[in-house]
Amino acid sequence: MKQKFLQFMYGRYGTDALSKFLTCAGFVVLIVSMLLPGIAKTLTVLLAVLLIVFTYYRTFSKKLEKRRAENGKYLALRRRFTDAWKLRRDMWKQRKTYKFFKCPSCRAVLRVPKGKGRLRVVCKKCGAAFEKRT
Ligand SMILES: [Zn+2]
């Protein structure tokens, strides 16, 4: 039995971070659907089934490159969210000792010590210089 399954899975994609996320999302949508009435319930159950079916489709797919590209896009998107969240968290933690600015030319977030009066800030990323009160 195990041998047959392994034979079936040979050359197929399997699971990755995106399929784990889709499975979790499917179950969350399914739980939410239980709380909804009428047509909203039907539509959310349908969405949950689609998410789970899509996860199985990806797992058993033989188009490995396409599945890897999808997972790569998902990971890049997830990284953008976690990086933005970490930046917000660090800005909050350091709010008493540092002042944060956005560079006017490249929009990078810059950090300068607080309470130093008027400073000439030079962006490390693009080299643009501007004055700011700290
Ligand atoms: Zn800049």
Boltz pocket constraint, residues with backbone or C-beta under 6 A from the ligand:
constraints:
  - pocket:
      binder: B
      contacts: [[A, 103], [A, 104], [A, 105], [A, 106], [A, 107], [A, 108], [A, 123], [A, 124], [A, 125], [A, 126], [A, 127], [A, 128]]
      max_distance: 6.0
